[in-house]
Amino acid sequence: MPRGDVKKIVLAYSGGLDTSVIVPWLRENYSCEVICFCADLGQGEELAGLEEKAIQSGASKLIVRDLREEFIRDYILPTMQAGAIYERKYLLGTSFARPIIAKHQVMIAAQEGADAVAHGATGKGNDQVRFELSYMALDPNLKIIAPWREWTIRSRQDAIDYAVEHHVPVTATAEKIYSRDRNLWHLSHEGGILEDPWNEPEADMFQMSAAPEDTPEHPEYIVLTFEAGVPVALNDERLGLVELLERLNELGGRHCIGRIDLVENRLVGMKSRGVYETPGGTLLYTAHRELESLVLDRETLHAKDSIALNYANLVYNGRWFTQLREHYDAFVRSTQASVTGQVRLKLYKGNVIVAGRMSPYSLYREDLATFAADMVYDQKDAESFIRLYGLPIKVQALLKR
């Protein structure tokens, strides 16, 4: 029996086992047309053969949009400029990918006259929240369908059996070890042996980065150039955002940069273990942070640090399309005007070592900071400053006596 009055659904589609099975399941349970939408965020070869697979699965069409530049410009860069890192390590590669997918999914629903949207996120994870809060913010009238919270499929083997029964072309096997999410920013790994946090990741799991023992025996230097907080050049060669990030991924990956192993707190209340590869992103975060240390005044830098934690939580928890993020972005953008200059990085066996930074807006003055003799700073002035600065502490101590 049909589960609701739905005529047309736009499904966020990757071509993997889950979303391939969702197509016939939606047709069977909602008796409606299914349009598949795939966002090209830099997953590369995973896009090959998607249209044929979607049509064979029962979709009326597949729509693919190249969103790589928009992804970097409007989602990655604002998050990096905010300095947002979730739980000390995670550079949010999956978190900010979901809102851009949802945004275009809602746009396609309007263009195609669809009255519902669907996603393949499970009821245990964060992605269901990220998708659905985005749908609500962008078009609250759309019906939201989450098959993992409705169907009786409970395992990978169940999904494979369903695919075979419904003649869905999938190459998946029950022996697939890891659940992965890939885009231009990162590659995440979950499941399999990673579900025991005592287990070390297997060497052949990593796909974007070389093992430390396989990296070059000599360090490599690179120079990143920023203009108003935006990376514009690598080693003095100006590059577009997509090509720049691709180059940084290759450089960082060669030196085992950007691997993290994290036991994180999911929004739904459980802990999960994920291993992430973010080579180019780690280089960008490091360089951007170092340039800010040179050009931002103390109070602004400290204010940004406090916002960074809240920004990371907001992005991780799926609240991208909110007024609060817009307010944060307005502040962060205003701090980036002077974040112009160059940072030199030394890459060596998993380490990103800052080897130099310079900017025409630098607030660093060697004549003030020097330990050599100088004529611009009277050290006697510090005595009165310390006396006033420590006055509350002195008063408390006198009271105790």
N, C-alpha and C positions, 0 to 999 in steps of 0.2 A: 504494500500500500504506500502511495506517495506520502512523504512526511510533512509536506507543507505546500502552500500555493506559490511555487517558484517556477518561473518560466525560463530564466536564463541565468547561468552562474559563470563568473570569471574566477578561475582557479589559479592561484600562485603555483606555478609548475616548474619543477627542476628536471624531470625526466627520470628521477630515481625510482626505486621500487614503490615507495609510499605514494607519491603523487601520481605515478602511473596507474596504480590500483584504485586511487580515489576517483579517477575519471569514470570508469564503468560503475563504480559504487554510487556515485552521484546520479548517474543516468538511471540506475536501477531503483534507487530509493527516493529520488525526487522527480523522476519522469520529466526531465528538462534538458535543454541544450547546455552543453559545457564548452566554454571557450577557455583555452589554456593561455596563460601569460607567463613568459620567462623574461626576467631582467638580466641583461648581460652586464654583470658587475666585475668581469674579468676572470670568470671560471674556466676560460679557455676551451680545451678539448671536450669538456662536459657538454658543450652546446651542439656537438656534432650529431646529426641524425635525429634531432628533437622533433622536427615537424612530422616526419613519417611516424615516429613513435606515438606522438600525441593523437594523430588521426587514427592510427590503428587501435589505439586504446578507446576510441569512441568520441573524441573531441570533434567539434565542428570546424575548428581552426586553431592554429597556434600563432600568437603574436609575440615577437621578440623585439625588445628595444635595447639599443646600446646606450647604457646609462653610466658608462665608466667615468666620463669627465664630470657629469653632474654629481656622481657619487663622491668623487674626491673634493670637488669645489664646495658643495653645499652640505656635506655630511662629515667627511673625514677632516677637512681643514678646520671647520669651526670647533670640532672636538679636540683636535690637536692644539689649536690656539688657546683653548680653555685650559689645556694641561690635564685633561680628564683621564684618569687611570682607575679602573675598578679594582678594589681590594689589593692595592699596591703593585699589581702586575699586569692586569688584563687591559689591552689597548682597544677593546670594544669592537672588534672586527665584525662579529655577527650582530651585535646590538644595534649599530647604526645602519646595517644593511637592510633590516626589516622595514623601517619606515619608508625608505625610498621605494622598495618593492610595493608596499601597500599603497603609497601615493599614486603610482602609475596603474596599479590594479584598479583603484577607484576611478581614475580617469578613463580607463578602458571600459569599465562598467557603464559609465555615463555615455560614452561614444557608441557602445553596442546595445544600449537599452537593456542592460542586465539589471535584475532586481536583487541579486545576491552575490556575495564573494565567499571564497573558501580557501583554506590553507591546510597544509599537511603537518602542522606542528602537533606534538603530543600534548596530552593533558598533564604531563609531569614537568614540562620545561618552561622557559621564559619566553620563547618565541610566540606562543599563543597570545600572551599578553601584549607583546610588541605589535603583532599584526592587528589585534582586535582593538586596542586603544587607538591605533592609527586610523582604522576604518571608522570608528566612532567619531573621531575628530574631524574627518574629512567628508563623510557622508553618513550621518546617523540614521538615515532611512534605509540603508542597505541591510538585508538580512545576512547574518554571519553564520557560516556553516563550518564546523570543526569536526570532520569525520572521526578522528581519533577519540573524541568524547562521546561518539554515538554508536560506532560499529562494534561488532563482536570480534574483530581481528585483534589478537593480543600478542602476537609474536611475529618474528620475521618469517618463520615457516608458514604461519597462517596467511601472511600476505603473499608469499610465493604460491601457495596452493590456490588462493583466490585468483591470482594472475593467470595461472595455468587454466583454471576452470573457465575464465572469461576471455581466453586467447589474447592476453595482454603481452606484448613483446618486451620482456625484461631479461636481462642477462645476470641478474642477481642470484646469489646462492645463499644457502643458510650459513655458510662458513665465513661470510663477510665479517671481518673482525671489528672494524671501527666505524663509528658514525662521524662523518666529516662534513664541514662546511667550508667552501673555498670561494674567495673573491680576490680582487686586486690587492687588498690590504693584508689578508692573512689566510692561514689554513688552520682549522681547528680539528682536534681529534678527541673523541669520547668513546666510551664503551670498551668492550673486549677486556683485555687484561688490565686496562686503566681503571676499571671499576674497583680494584683493590689498590688503595693508595700506597701500599708498600712495594708494589711492582714497579720496576724501572721500565720506561718505554723501550720497546724494541727498536733497534737501530734502523731497520728498514721501514719503520712507520713514517719517518720524516721524509717529506717530499720537496720542501722549499729550501732546505738548508743542509749543508754537508755536516758530517760528524766532526767533532773537534779534532780528532786524530787524522782526519783527511783534509784539513784546511792547509793553505800555504804555510811554508815554514818562515816566511818573511812578512812583516806587516805591510798593509797597503794604506796609503793616504788618499783621502778625498776632500774636496772643498764644496760645501753647499752654500748657495747664495739665496738670500731672502729679500723680498721687497714688501714692506708693510705686512710682515707675518706670513707671506706666501712664498713657498720655494719656487724659484724660477730658473735656476741653473745648477749644473753639476760640473765641477772642474772647469768653470768659466764657459761652458757650453749651454746656451739657453735651450730649454726643452719645454714642451707642453706637459701638463700635469700627468697624463697617462704614461707617456714615455719616460718621464722622470721617475715615477714610482716603479715602473717595470725595471729600469736600470738599477735603482736602489735595491730592489728585491734580489736581483742577480748578484750585486756586489755583496750585500749583507749575507745572502745565502751561502756564498762561496766561503765566507769566514765564520759561519755558524753563529750569526748575529740574530737575536730576536726569538730564541726559544724560551718558553716559560712553561712551567708545570705547576698547576694551581688547583687547590681544593677551594672551591668558591661557594658562596651562599646564594642559591637560587632564590628568586622572588617568591616562589611557591612554598618555601620553607625548608627544603632539604638541601644538604650539601651535595655537590657533585665534583668530580675530578675531570679537568680538561687539560690537554696539552696544546699549546698554540705556537705557531710559527708566524712571526711578523717581522721579517728582516728589514724591509725598506721602511716600514713604519717606525721601527725602533731607531733607525738612523735619523729620521725626520724629527721625532720627539726629542731625541738627545740634542740635536743641533739647534732646534728652535728654543729649547729651554736655556741653552747656554747663551744664545744671543739675547734672550730676554734678561738674563742676569746682568748683562752689560748695559742695557739701555733703559730698563725700567727703574723708577725710584723705589725705595724700600717699601713704602706704604702700599703702592700699587701692586708690587710683586707679592706682598703678603696677602693682600685682598684677593688677588688672583688664586693664590694657593688655597684659600678657604673655599672659594667658589669651585675650584677644580674637583674637590671631593663630592660636592653636591651635584655638579654637572655630570660626573661619572655615574652616580646613583640614578639620576634622572634618565640618562640614556640607557643604562642597563635595564632599568625597570619599565621601559617602553613608553616613556612620557615625552617623546620627541616633539610631537605637535601640541605643545602647551604654551601658554603665555609666559610661564616661568623661564622656559628655555629661551624664548625670544628676548626676555629681559636680560638674562645672562649673556646672550650673544651681543646685545647692544653694548654692554659694559666691556666685554672682551674685545670687540671690534675697535672700541675707542682706545684700547691700550696698544693696538698693533701698529699704529701710524709710524712709530719710531723703530719697529722691529725690522730694521733693514741693515744688511751687512753680510759678512761671510763667517762661516765656522769651518775649521779644518779638523777632520776626524781621522784617527788612526785605528784601523780594523785589524784585529789579531786574535785568532783562536777564541771566538765568542765574546771578545771584549770590544767595546766602543770607547776609545780613549780620546778625550778632547785635547787636541794639539794646538789650538789657537782660535781666537775669535776677534773680529774687528767690526766697527760700525762708525759711520759718520755721526751717529747720534749717541755715541758712547758717553756714559756718565762717569766712567773711570778716569781718574786723573793721576798719572804717575807722580806728579810733583806733590800731591797730597798724600798718597799712600806710601811713598818711599821711606825706607829705613835709613837712607842716607841723609846728610844734612840738607835742610830746606829752609826757605825763607817765607813760606806761605802759610805755615801752621804753627801757632804758638802753643806748645804743649802745656804751658801753665794754665791755659784756659780750661783744661780738663778738670782741674781741681775744683773749681766752683760748680761745674756741671755735675760732677760726681756727688758733691755735697747736697745739691738740690735733688738729684735723681734718687739718692739713697735716704732722703729725709723720712719718708713713711716707715722704712725699715728701722731707722734709728729710733723713731718715736715708739714703735712697738716694743723694741728691746728695752727702752727706758721704762715702759709701763710694766714689763715683766719683772724688772728689778725692784 
